[in-house]
Amino acid sequence: MTTLDERFLSSYGVLAGLGRVDSERVPIPNTAIMAVNPDQWRIISEACFGYLWNRPGLTGRQRSLITMSGLVVLRRDDNLHGHLLSGLDMGFSPEQINEIFLHLIFYVGAPMVNTATRVAWDVYQERGLTLEPFQVFDTTETPDALYQRGLSIRSQVLGDGDGGSFDQSDSVDADWDRYLLEYLWGSVWGRPGLDLQERCICTLTAMVGHGTDDAIRDYVGGALRLGLSAASVREIMFHLSFYIGDSQARRGKALAEEVIAAQ
């Protein structure tokens, strides 16, 4: 059992990786929080960065991906700004961060994603970065080609024959299913910048904060299918507890355990 001071000091390495230290590698505190409630800053530093971010089961890059994705869903624009800066310091390129946003459009809605994109633009301007966005959407491709690729990718992630809750005898549902197969699965999931496992982590994070029980179960299954361990899935939920609240994260963990037990 470590002491609380040891936990606090272990946050220094994490915060250094996130670009939140000064030239002497001492963490830079949040001035407002320190002035209003120093204990709040101490607990954030110790419990979050000293304890959670140092746990095994997820890499620092994965934790950064989870955190950025979760903050998009929560519309915590001020926190997102800081974690986008940290994401860059963790090795994400602007183009990869942009892919996180585009990936989330069909899961959390375009308004949230467009707002996050505006926050990211400010971050890129702040850093003086030159963007080279991926422009791979082929307007000469046929809808049938998108559809077939979508079927293939959805099968890799969610398993064969998983059409979700769509009733193919209903014309709206049938069109809706095809729409997602073409645009979400055929276009977005097949884009460069993030691999399938990273996209599934991003999606699972969004579903814990924003989705239904069935969606969480589906993407827990997808994460396991794409090679994430059961221990890593559990860590995603534990990590999220500090950002979305314990109750939501525990709900996600309980649903994940159902899927893990059924494997």
Contacts in CASP RR format, 6 or more apart in sequence:
PFRMAT RR
TARGET T0000
AUTHOR 0000-0000-0000
METHOD contacts of the structure
MODEL  1
MTTLDERFLSSYGVLAGLGRVDSERVPIPNTAIMAVNPDQWRIISEACFG
YLWNRPGLTGRQRSLITMSGLVVLRRDDNLHGHLLSGLDMGFSPEQINEI
FLHLIFYVGAPMVNTATRVAWDVYQERGLTLEPFQVFDTTETPDALYQRG
LSIRSQVLGDGDGGSFDQSDSVDADWDRYLLEYLWGSVWGRPGLDLQERC
ICTLTAMVGHGTDDAIRDYVGGALRLGLSAASVREIMFHLSFYIGDSQAR
RGKALAEEVIAAQ
2 10 0 8 1.000
4 46 0 8 1.000
7 46 0 8 1.000
7 47 0 8 1.000
7 50 0 8 1.000
7 51 0 8 1.000
8 42 0 8 1.000
8 45 0 8 1.000
8 46 0 8 1.000
8 50 0 8 1.000
10 50 0 8 1.000
10 51 0 8 1.000
10 54 0 8 1.000
11 27 0 8 1.000
11 45 0 8 1.000
11 46 0 8 1.000
11 48 0 8 1.000
11 49 0 8 1.000
11 50 0 8 1.000
11 53 0 8 1.000
11 54 0 8 1.000
12 21 0 8 1.000
12 25 0 8 1.000
12 26 0 8 1.000
12 27 0 8 1.000
13 21 0 8 1.000
14 49 0 8 1.000
14 50 0 8 1.000
14 53 0 8 1.000
14 54 0 8 1.000
15 21 0 8 1.000
15 27 0 8 1.000
15 28 0 8 1.000
15 45 0 8 1.000
15 49 0 8 1.000
16 25 0 8 1.000
16 27 0 8 1.000
17 86 0 8 1.000
17 89 0 8 1.000
17 90 0 8 1.000
18 49 0 8 1.000
18 64 0 8 1.000
18 86 0 8 1.000
18 87 0 8 1.000
18 89 0 8 1.000
18 90 0 8 1.000
19 85 0 8 1.000
19 86 0 8 1.000
19 89 0 8 1.000
20 27 0 8 1.000
20 28 0 8 1.000
20 86 0 8 1.000
21 27 0 8 1.000
21 28 0 8 1.000
22 28 0 8 1.000
27 45 0 8 1.000
29 41 0 8 1.000
30 41 0 8 1.000
30 44 0 8 1.000
33 40 0 8 1.000
33 41 0 8 1.000
33 44 0 8 1.000
34 41 0 8 1.000
47 242 0 8 1.000
48 242 0 8 1.000
52 63 0 8 1.000
52 238 0 8 1.000
52 239 0 8 1.000
52 242 0 8 1.000
53 60 0 8 1.000
53 63 0 8 1.000
53 239 0 8 1.000
55 235 0 8 1.000
55 238 0 8 1.000
55 239 0 8 1.000
56 235 0 8 1.000
57 229 0 8 1.000
57 231 0 8 1.000
57 232 0 8 1.000
57 235 0 8 1.000
58 66 0 8 1.000
58 232 0 8 1.000
58 235 0 8 1.000
58 236 0 8 1.000
58 239 0 8 1.000
60 90 0 8 1.000
61 90 0 8 1.000
61 91 0 8 1.000
61 92 0 8 1.000
62 198 0 8 1.000
62 201 0 8 1.000
62 232 0 8 1.000
63 239 0 8 1.000
64 83 0 8 1.000
64 86 0 8 1.000
64 87 0 8 1.000
64 90 0 8 1.000
64 92 0 8 1.000
65 92 0 8 1.000
65 100 0 8 1.000
65 198 0 8 1.000
65 201 0 8 1.000
65 202 0 8 1.000
65 205 0 8 1.000
66 201 0 8 1.000
66 202 0 8 1.000
66 205 0 8 1.000
66 236 0 8 1.000
66 239 0 8 1.000
66 240 0 8 1.000
67 83 0 8 1.000
67 239 0 8 1.000
67 243 0 8 1.000
68 80 0 8 1.000
68 83 0 8 1.000
68 84 0 8 1.000
68 87 0 8 1.000
68 97 0 8 1.000
68 100 0 8 1.000
69 100 0 8 1.000
69 104 0 8 1.000
69 201 0 8 1.000
69 202 0 8 1.000
69 205 0 8 1.000
69 206 0 8 1.000
70 205 0 8 1.000
70 206 0 8 1.000
70 209 0 8 1.000
70 240 0 8 1.000
70 243 0 8 1.000
70 244 0 8 1.000
71 79 0 8 1.000
71 80 0 8 1.000
71 83 0 8 1.000
71 243 0 8 1.000
72 80 0 8 1.000
72 100 0 8 1.000
72 101 0 8 1.000
72 104 0 8 1.000
72 108 0 8 1.000
72 112 0 8 1.000
72 113 0 8 1.000
72 116 0 8 1.000
72 206 0 8 1.000
73 104 0 8 1.000
73 108 0 8 1.000
73 112 0 8 1.000
73 205 0 8 1.000
73 206 0 8 1.000
73 209 0 8 1.000
73 210 0 8 1.000
73 244 0 8 1.000
74 209 0 8 1.000
74 243 0 8 1.000
74 244 0 8 1.000
75 112 0 8 1.000
75 115 0 8 1.000
77 115 0 8 1.000
77 116 0 8 1.000
77 119 0 8 1.000
80 116 0 8 1.000
80 119 0 8 1.000
81 119 0 8 1.000
81 122 0 8 1.000
81 123 0 8 1.000
82 123 0 8 1.000
84 97 0 8 1.000
84 119 0 8 1.000
84 120 0 8 1.000
84 123 0 8 1.000
85 123 0 8 1.000
85 126 0 8 1.000
85 127 0 8 1.000
87 97 0 8 1.000
88 94 0 8 1.000
88 97 0 8 1.000
88 123 0 8 1.000
88 127 0 8 1.000
88 129 0 8 1.000
94 120 0 8 1.000
94 124 0 8 1.000
94 129 0 8 1.000
94 131 0 8 1.000
95 131 0 8 1.000
95 132 0 8 1.000
95 133 0 8 1.000
95 134 0 8 1.000
95 193 0 8 1.000
96 193 0 8 1.000
96 194 0 8 1.000
97 120 0 8 1.000
98 117 0 8 1.000
98 120 0 8 1.000
98 131 0 8 1.000
98 133 0 8 1.000
98 134 0 8 1.000
99 134 0 8 1.000
99 191 0 8 1.000
99 192 0 8 1.000
99 193 0 8 1.000
99 194 0 8 1.000
100 194 0 8 1.000
100 202 0 8 1.000
101 113 0 8 1.000
101 116 0 8 1.000
101 117 0 8 1.000
101 120 0 8 1.000
102 113 0 8 1.000
102 188 0 8 1.000
102 191 0 8 1.000
103 188 0 8 1.000
103 189 0 8 1.000
103 191 0 8 1.000
103 194 0 8 1.000
103 199 0 8 1.000
103 202 0 8 1.000
103 203 0 8 1.000
104 112 0 8 1.000
104 113 0 8 1.000
104 116 0 8 1.000
104 202 0 8 1.000
104 203 0 8 1.000
104 206 0 8 1.000
105 113 0 8 1.000
105 188 0 8 1.000
106 180 0 8 1.000
106 183 0 8 1.000
106 184 0 8 1.000
106 188 0 8 1.000
107 203 0 8 1.000
107 206 0 8 1.000
107 207 0 8 1.000
107 210 0 8 1.000
107 211 0 8 1.000
108 206 0 8 1.000
108 210 0 8 1.000
124 131 0 8 1.000
134 191 0 8 1.000
134 192 0 8 1.000
134 193 0 8 1.000
136 191 0 8 1.000
136 192 0 8 1.000
137 187 0 8 1.000
143 182 0 8 1.000
146 181 0 8 1.000
146 182 0 8 1.000
146 183 0 8 1.000
146 186 0 8 1.000
146 187 0 8 1.000
147 178 0 8 1.000
147 181 0 8 1.000
147 182 0 8 1.000
147 186 0 8 1.000
149 185 0 8 1.000
149 186 0 8 1.000
149 190 0 8 1.000
150 181 0 8 1.000
150 182 0 8 1.000
150 185 0 8 1.000
150 186 0 8 1.000
150 189 0 8 1.000
151 181 0 8 1.000
151 185 0 8 1.000
153 185 0 8 1.000
153 186 0 8 1.000
153 189 0 8 1.000
153 190 0 8 1.000
153 196 0 8 1.000
154 162 0 8 1.000
154 163 0 8 1.000
154 181 0 8 1.000
154 185 0 8 1.000
154 189 0 8 1.000
155 161 0 8 1.000
155 162 0 8 1.000
156 196 0 8 1.000
156 225 0 8 1.000
156 226 0 8 1.000
157 189 0 8 1.000
157 196 0 8 1.000
157 200 0 8 1.000
157 219 0 8 1.000
157 222 0 8 1.000
157 225 0 8 1.000
157 226 0 8 1.000
158 218 0 8 1.000
158 221 0 8 1.000
158 222 0 8 1.000
158 225 0 8 1.000
159 222 0 8 1.000
159 225 0 8 1.000
162 218 0 8 1.000
163 177 0 8 1.000
164 177 0 8 1.000
164 214 0 8 1.000
164 218 0 8 1.000
165 214 0 8 1.000
166 173 0 8 1.000
166 174 0 8 1.000
166 176 0 8 1.000
166 177 0 8 1.000
167 173 0 8 1.000
167 174 0 8 1.000
168 174 0 8 1.000
168 177 0 8 1.000
189 196 0 8 1.000
189 199 0 8 1.000
194 202 0 8 1.000
196 226 0 8 1.000
197 223 0 8 1.000
197 226 0 8 1.000
197 227 0 8 1.000
197 228 0 8 1.000
200 219 0 8 1.000
200 222 0 8 1.000
200 223 0 8 1.000
200 226 0 8 1.000
200 228 0 8 1.000
201 223 0 8 1.000
201 228 0 8 1.000
201 236 0 8 1.000
203 219 0 8 1.000
204 216 0 8 1.000
204 219 0 8 1.000
204 220 0 8 1.000
204 223 0 8 1.000
204 233 0 8 1.000
204 236 0 8 1.000
205 236 0 8 1.000
205 240 0 8 1.000
207 215 0 8 1.000
207 216 0 8 1.000
207 218 0 8 1.000
207 219 0 8 1.000
208 216 0 8 1.000
208 236 0 8 1.000
208 237 0 8 1.000
208 240 0 8 1.000
208 244 0 8 1.000
208 248 0 8 1.000
208 249 0 8 1.000
208 251 0 8 1.000
208 252 0 8 1.000
209 240 0 8 1.000
209 244 0 8 1.000
209 248 0 8 1.000
213 251 0 8 1.000
213 255 0 8 1.000
216 251 0 8 1.000
216 252 0 8 1.000
216 255 0 8 1.000
216 256 0 8 1.000
217 255 0 8 1.000
217 258 0 8 1.000
217 259 0 8 1.000
220 233 0 8 1.000
220 255 0 8 1.000
220 256 0 8 1.000
220 259 0 8 1.000
220 260 0 8 1.000
221 259 0 8 1.000
223 232 0 8 1.000
223 233 0 8 1.000
223 236 0 8 1.000
224 230 0 8 1.000
224 233 0 8 1.000
224 259 0 8 1.000
224 260 0 8 1.000
224 263 0 8 1.000
230 260 0 8 1.000
230 263 0 8 1.000
233 256 0 8 1.000
233 260 0 8 1.000
234 253 0 8 1.000
234 256 0 8 1.000
237 249 0 8 1.000
237 250 0 8 1.000
237 252 0 8 1.000
237 253 0 8 1.000
237 256 0 8 1.000
238 249 0 8 1.000
238 253 0 8 1.000
240 248 0 8 1.000
240 249 0 8 1.000
241 249 0 8 1.000
241 250 0 8 1.000
END
